[in-house]
Amino acid sequence: MAIVGHDHTVLLVRDIDAGIVNWRDRIGLSLDHRVDHADGGISQAFFCLDDGTFIELIAPLGEASPLNEVLDSRGEGIHVMALAVDDLDETVAALEAGGARLVGVGTPRVFIHPSSTNGVMIQLWSKDRPHRWRDGA
């Protein structure tokens, strides 16, 4: 298994504009991209870091957003931490052999369930996989 680093962290916030103010104006990060996805009911804001990683804020876009349920049950905070891997299939096989509970096996969007990671959802991100918003893929 080859987890080779951190790719990005997704933070769930109630209000995308307030989240942007916090991370841009109070913490001092530069907002690189913002997008609303009406079909998925989410707003996203991306803050790139010098090491190639980024922080992504997500917030519900309207009352029907599925993120409202998550906010009601868990509140704001870390939603997903994405770790870069050399080979997704190899990493999945090693994690399964070790007894980790996985979600999305067989797709490019594989997660380690929070029950196997002390409460944090971990996404396995192939290190060569582009990010649509940043890499134009």
Helices and strands as residue ranges (DSSP letters): E 3-12, H 16-20, I 21-26, E 33-37, E 42-48, E 54-60, H 67-74, E 77-85, H 88-97, E 102-103, E 110-112, G 114-116, E 122-126, H 132-135
